[in-house]
Amino acid sequence: MIGPYELHILREITHILDRCTHSDSTSEAPTDFIAIFSPGIPDEKLETWLTANRGRCEALEAFRKQESSPWGFVRTPLRYNAPYIFHRWKVLHSEQADAALEIECLRLPRRRNFVAPATLSKNSTSSQESLLSPRLEAFPAENCTVDLLPTNVARFSLFIPAILQHIEVLSVAHQVCENVLKDVHIKDIRHVVTAICAPSAQWIVNYQRYEFFGDAVLKFVVSWQLFCDHGNWPEGYLSVRRNRIVSNASLARAALKARLDASIITELSKGRKWTHLRSAFSL
């Protein structure tokens, strides 16, 4: 059982992960996160971990300690303290002091939506070259700070949106199985996930292929039922009745009656627009 103090520490840790890939130009937000993350250590060590990994130090301090690589992202007010990936130290003149020291860095990739596959136009040769040989930027070390949070841990925060989106989609699919499809006994929930995801959500899967197959099955079942129920109807009557039953308007009314509309995922918060879910009120 997590007590109020442990919950406060975990929310502060989640806050660090939430902020580490952003610049200082983005506004601060409350730390009353609904989904919290832990570094996977015993509870009694959480406060020590928080103290050791929160904040920044001067880049010159890291250099004086003979650190071959700084702990975390490099930041400079020249770039609004946006996170940069350390590449190497660059000493312009070895006989001079710290003023001649620079840090060569790589810009943090702009990609944030790791659910959608990365695409690259075949004609975009400049984009391909930039991915193969990213451009280095050099900043005076005296104007830089280094995050105490290690880079490998900070990079994990880039995948938090995808992790929570997976949980969200599976939770919605589970609710559909428990309510709308409670008498169907679906064995593989992945089929439900596919069926409730619209193409506009840009999820890993969507219902378009299932829709193609489902239309054929629905028309066959309706045609067979009408044929059996109305043996004296001509083909024209059967076709008109079938088209009316399987029309989009009729199916939409059926979906609303079953309250299925609330379970169709048409949009997911993704990319740079994604934000942590927060409680309506804090403890």
C-alpha positions in Angstrom: 0.0 0.0 0.0 1.4 3.4 -1.1 1.1 6.1 1.6 0.7 9.8 0.9 4.4 10.5 1.3 5.5 7.7 -1.0 2.9 8.9 -3.5 4.3 12.4 -3.3 7.8 11.1 -4.0 6.6 9.0 -7.0 4.7 12.0 -8.4 7.9 14.1 -8.1 9.8 11.3 -10.0 7.1 11.3 -12.7 7.4 15.1 -12.9 11.1 14.8 -13.6 10.5 12.3 -16.4 7.7 14.5 -17.8 9.9 17.6 -17.9 13.3 16.2 -18.9 12.6 16.2 -22.7 11.1 19.7 -22.7 12.7 23.1 -22.8 12.2 25.7 -20.1 10.0 27.6 -22.5 7.1 25.2 -21.8 5.0 26.0 -18.8 5.1 24.0 -15.6 2.0 21.9 -14.7 0.7 20.4 -11.5 2.3 17.1 -10.4 -1.0 15.3 -9.5 -0.5 12.6 -12.1 -2.9 9.8 -12.4 -0.3 7.4 -13.9 3.0 7.4 -11.9 6.3 5.8 -12.7 8.9 4.3 -10.4 12.6 3.6 -11.1 12.1 0.0 -9.9 13.9 0.3 -6.6 12.8 -0.3 -3.0 10.5 2.3 -1.6 13.0 3.4 1.1 15.4 4.4 -1.7 13.0 6.5 -3.7 13.9 9.7 -1.9 17.6 9.2 -2.3 17.1 8.5 -6.0 15.0 11.7 -6.4 17.6 13.8 -4.7 20.4 12.3 -6.8 18.6 12.8 -10.1 16.7 16.0 -9.7 18.2 19.3 -11.0 21.2 20.3 -13.0 24.9 21.1 -12.6 27.2 23.4 -14.4 28.9 21.8 -17.4 32.3 23.1 -16.3 31.8 21.2 -13.0 31.3 18.0 -15.0 34.4 18.7 -17.1 36.6 19.4 -14.0 35.5 16.0 -12.6 37.0 14.4 -15.8 33.6 13.1 -16.8 34.1 11.5 -20.3 30.3 11.9 -20.8 28.0 14.1 -18.7 25.2 12.5 -16.8 22.2 13.8 -18.8 21.0 16.2 -21.4 22.9 19.3 -22.1 21.1 22.7 -21.9 22.0 26.2 -22.8 19.9 29.4 -22.5 21.0 30.2 -26.0 18.5 27.5 -27.1 15.9 28.2 -24.3 17.4 25.3 -22.3 16.1 22.7 -24.7 17.6 19.2 -24.2 20.6 18.3 -26.3 22.5 15.0 -26.5 26.1 15.2 -25.4 28.6 14.3 -28.2 32.0 15.3 -26.9 34.1 18.0 -25.2 35.9 20.4 -27.6 39.0 22.2 -26.3 39.7 25.1 -28.7 43.1 26.0 -27.1 44.5 23.7 -24.5 46.7 26.5 -22.9 43.6 28.6 -22.1 41.2 28.2 -19.3 37.6 27.1 -19.3 36.5 29.9 -21.6 38.0 27.9 -24.5 35.9 24.8 -23.8 32.9 24.0 -25.9 30.4 21.1 -25.9 29.4 19.5 -29.1 25.8 18.3 -29.0 23.1 16.6 -31.0 19.6 18.0 -31.1 17.1 15.6 -29.5 15.0 14.0 -32.3 11.7 15.8 -32.8 9.8 12.6 -33.2 7.4 11.9 -30.3 4.8 9.5 -31.8 6.5 6.1 -31.6 3.2 4.2 -32.2 2.9 5.3 -35.9 5.7 3.8 -38.1 8.3 6.3 -39.2 7.9 7.2 -42.9 10.3 9.0 -45.2 9.7 10.1 -48.7 11.9 8.4 -51.3 12.5 11.8 -52.9 13.5 13.5 -49.7 17.3 13.0 -50.0 18.0 15.9 -47.7 16.0 14.3 -45.0 17.8 11.0 -45.5 21.2 12.7 -45.2 20.1 14.5 -42.0 19.1 11.2 -40.4 22.4 9.5 -41.4 24.6 12.3 -40.4 22.9 14.5 -37.8 24.2 18.0 -37.5 26.4 18.8 -34.5 26.0 22.1 -32.6 28.7 23.6 -30.4 28.0 25.7 -27.3 30.4 27.4 -24.8 30.7 25.2 -21.8 30.4 28.1 -19.5 26.9 28.8 -20.7 25.7 25.2 -20.4 24.2 23.0 -17.7 23.9 19.2 -17.5 20.9 17.3 -16.2 21.6 15.0 -13.3 19.1 12.6 -14.7 21.0 10.1 -16.9 20.3 10.2 -20.6 19.3 6.6 -20.8 16.6 7.2 -18.2 15.5 10.5 -19.7 15.0 8.9 -23.1 12.6 6.4 -21.5 10.2 9.3 -21.0 9.8 9.6 -24.7 8.0 6.2 -24.7 5.6 7.1 -21.8 2.8 8.3 -24.2 2.9 5.1 -26.2 2.8 3.0 -23.0 -0.2 4.8 -21.6 -2.0 4.8 -24.9 -1.6 1.0 -25.1 -3.1 0.8 -21.6 -6.0 3.2 -22.7 -6.8 1.2 -25.8 -6.8 -2.1 -24.0 -8.9 -0.7 -21.2 -11.6 0.4 -23.7 -11.5 -2.9 -25.4 -11.9 -4.7 -22.1 -15.0 -2.6 -21.3 -16.5 -3.5 -24.7 -15.9 -7.2 -23.9 -17.5 -6.8 -20.5 -20.6 -4.9 -21.7 -21.5 -4.9 -25.4 -19.9 -8.3 -26.1 -20.5 -10.0 -22.8 -22.4 -12.9 -24.5 -19.9 -13.3 -27.4 -16.9 -14.6 -25.3 -14.1 -13.1 -27.4 -11.0 -15.2 -26.8 -8.4 -12.7 -28.2 -8.9 -9.1 -27.1 -6.7 -7.9 -30.0 -9.6 -8.5 -32.4 -11.7 -6.0 -30.3 -8.8 -3.5 -30.2 -8.7 -3.7 -34.0 -12.5 -3.3 -34.3 -12.8 -0.2 -32.1 -9.9 1.8 -33.6 -10.8 4.2 -36.4 -8.1 5.1 -39.0 -8.2 8.7 -37.7 -6.7 7.5 -34.4 -3.5 6.6 -36.3 -3.1 3.6 -34.0 -1.1 0.5 -34.9 -4.2 -1.2 -36.3 -7.6 0.0 -37.5 -10.9 -1.5 -38.4 -10.7 -1.0 -42.2 -9.8 -4.6 -43.1 -12.3 -6.0 -40.6 -14.9 -3.6 -42.1 -14.3 -5.0 -45.6 -14.8 -8.6 -44.3 -17.6 -7.7 -41.9 -19.7 -6.0 -44.6 -19.6 -9.2 -46.6 -20.5 -11.4 -43.7 -23.3 -9.0 -42.6 -24.9 -8.9 -46.1 -24.7 -12.7 -46.3 -26.4 -13.3 -42.9 -29.1 -10.7 -43.6 -29.7 -12.1 -47.1 -30.0 -15.6 -45.7 -32.4 -14.6 -43.0 -34.6 -12.6 -45.4 -34.6 -15.5 -47.8 -35.7 -17.9 -45.1 -38.3 -15.6 -43.5 -39.9 -14.4 -46.8 -40.0 -17.3 -49.2 -42.6 -15.7 -51.4 -40.9 -12.3 -51.9 -39.3 -11.5 -55.3 -35.7 -10.6 -55.6 -36.4 -6.9 -55.8 -38.2 -6.8 -52.5 -35.5 -8.8 -50.8 -32.7 -6.5 -52.1 -34.5 -3.3 -51.0 -35.2 -4.7 -47.5 -31.6 -6.0 -47.2 -30.1 -2.6 -48.3 -32.3 -0.8 -45.7 -31.1 -3.1 -42.9 -27.4 -2.8 -43.8 -27.5 0.9 -44.6 -25.1 3.2 -42.7 -28.0 5.0 -41.0 -29.5 1.7 -39.8 -26.2 0.4 -38.5 -25.5 3.8 -36.8 -28.8 3.6 -34.9 -28.0 0.1 -33.8 -24.5 1.2 -32.6 -26.1 4.1 -30.6 -28.7 1.8 -29.1 -25.9 -0.6 -27.9 -23.9 2.5 -26.7 -21.0 1.4 -28.9 -20.3 4.9 -30.0 -18.6 5.8 -26.8 -16.1 2.9 -27.3 -14.9 3.8 -30.8 -11.5 5.4 -30.6 -11.3 8.1 -33.2 -8.5 10.2 -31.8 -5.6 9.6 -29.5 -3.5 12.4 -27.9 -0.1 11.8 -29.5 3.2 13.5 -30.4 4.1 16.8 -28.9 0.4 17.5 -28.0 0.3 14.7 -25.5 0.2 15.5 -21.8 0.0 13.4 -18.7 -3.4 12.8 -17.3 -3.9 14.6 -14.0 -6.3 14.3 -11.2 -9.2 16.8 -10.8 -8.0 17.4 -7.2 -4.8 16.7 -5.4 -4.3 14.8 -2.1 
